[in-house]
Amino acid sequence: MSIEQPMIIHTNFPDFVLFLYVYIAYSDGDFHPQEKEIILEKMKKLFPDRDDHEKQLVETIRLYSDLEPDQFKPIFIDTFKQFPKVKYAQKYKIYSDMYDIVHADGKINESEETAMNALKEIIDISY
């Protein structure tokens, strides 16, 4: 019997949050320019000491693109578990930010709604 390793791809919370932003932006299959602008704006608060937000976003998109769709949920669950000191209010703020991202193009479709509900459930589970 083998023990399954946790699927953790981030060791710090801001990097993980950026990954969640990219995930939700792509949840409808399209990364809209307005979604990108909102993410870059939010990155200023996530990473106030960095000035290479565009490069960092491209690297996160590359990481996202290298993963298979069935890997996301285990990654989200396992990674949230490694940050037990993150307050629920902070996690909910992430959810709120993701809501801003999916609405950036003026519409929310079924795949975005499904992704948002799944992430909300994971955030609630990890509380």
Buried (B, 14 or more C-beta within 10 A) or exposed (E): EEEEEEBBBBEEBBBBBBBBBBBBBBBBEEBBEEBBEBBBEBBEEBBEEEEEBEEBBEEBBEBBEEBEEEEBBEBBBBBBEBBEEBEEEEBBEBBEBBBBBBBBBEEBEEEBEEBBEBBBEBBEEBE
